[in-house]
Amino acid sequence: MTGFTLAALRHKDAARCAELERKLFPDDDPWRERAFRSELDNGHYYLGAYDESGLLVGYAGLAINGRAPDFEGSVQTIAVDSDWQGRGVGRALFEALLARADEVAAPVFLEVRTDNERAIALYRSHGFEQLGLRRRYYQPSGADAYTMGRPAAVRQEETS
């Protein structure tokens, strides 16, 4: 990683997250500040990617649901400022989410626009497979989404 660091997303980042949402997802229903604050208040795992000046350039969130040993992970959101796309920010955020899910041996699920080839390639490179299709999932654009999933990683103590 060059030029950015990952750290826990902070409540004070909610306004910047909402700004990025409006910029990146103008044809759909971008999350508002309160949605990000609610996710953080509910204890979900959210990370920010910050440039060298401390500006938030990307974010990602994961919800872990259920009880041990039957946890299940859901990628809630992942986004990278268009000026920072193609520089490894999204990959770093995504890999950090997967590492968190792996800590509790949770399978991970997500939705992705069917026309987002870059994201689909990233997810496939990390073992995700298409599980289904959600027609008109994104509103108000009506764009379709693939549901994708990856099985739980086997924890080391389970193989010993």
N, C-alpha and C positions, 0 to 999 in steps of 0.2 A: 504494500500500500504506500503510495507516495502522494503527498499533498493533502491527505485527509486522515482523520482518526475516528474510530467508533467509540461511542460512550452511551450511557443510558439517556434516553430521551427525557427531557425535563418539561414540566408544565409550562415554563416560559417559552418553550419552543412551539407551542400549539398554534400561535398566530402565524409563524413562518410555515408550519406544516400546511395550514389552511391556504396560505398564499401559494405554495407549491401545488396543492391540489387544484386550485382554480386555474393555474397556468398549464398543468399537465393533463387535466381531465375536464376541459371546458364543455364537452358535449355530453357529459354524464353528470351525476349528482355528486360533486366534490364534497368531501368531508369538511365540516366546519370545525372551528376551534373547540367547541364543546365536545365534539365526538372524540377528539384526541385526548382531551382532559378526562373524559369518562373512561376511556380505555386505560389510561394510566391509573386513575382512581380505583379501577377494578383489578389492579395488580397484574395486568397482562405485560408481557415482555416486549418492550419497545426500545429500539436503538436509534440513535441519530448518527449521521456521518457529518463531520464538521471539518471545514477547510482550516488552513493554518491561522486565519484570523478569528476563528470561532463561529463562522457563519454556517448554519445548517444547510447542507447540500443534498441530503437524502435521509430517508427514514424507513423503518420497517417494523412490523409488529407481529407477534405470535401469541395466540391464546392457547394455553394448555388446559384442557378440560378433562373431567373425570377424576377417578381415584386410582392410586397405585393398586395393582400393576396395570391398570387398563386406561392409562392416559391416552389422549388423542390431541394432536396439535393442529391448529388451523392458522395459516398465514392470513392475517387480517388485512394487511396492506404492505406495499413496498413501492417506493417511488424515489426517483433521483432527478434533481434539477437537470433540465435539458443541456445546460452548459457543462455538466459533469458526466453525462452519459458516455459510455464507451471507455471509461477510465478505471473500471474495476470497483466502483462504489457499490453498484447493485449486487454484484457477485459477493463482495465482502459482507454486506448486510445479510444477504440470503444465507450464506454459509454460517454466519453467527446465529441466525435463527435456527438452522438445522442442528448446530452444535448444542443449543439449549434443549431442543426436542430430544436429541440423542442422550442427554444426561438422564432423562426419565424414560428412555426407551419408548417414545411415543411415535406412532405413525403420524405423518403430516399430510394434510390436504390443503388445497387452494383452488381458487378460480382464476382464470386468465382469459383475456379477450382472445378470440380465435384468430384475430389478425395481428397479434403481438408476437411475431416470429422470434424476435430477439429473446423475449422472456421465456417463451416455450422452449427454445434451444437451451437456455440456462437451466430450466427445471429438468429437462430430459437428461442433461449432463450430470445431474445429481440424483438420478435414479427414479424420477417421477414418470408415471405413465398416465395417459389419458384414461379417465374412468367414465366420463359421460359428457353430455352436452346440455347446457342450460340456454335454451332459446330466449332471446330478448332479456338476458340477465341484467345488463347494464342499462340504466334509465337516466335520462329520457332518450338516449340515442337508439336504444333497442338492439345494441350489439350483443352478439352471442358470446358465451363463455364456455371454455372447457373446464370441467372439474378434473383435477389431476391429484394423484396421491403417490406417496412413497411409504413402503412398509417401515416399521420401527427398526432402528438399528439394533443389532444384538450387542448388549453390554458385555464388557470383558468378563465380569464375575459370573455371567451366565454361561460362558464358554469354558470356564476353568474347571 
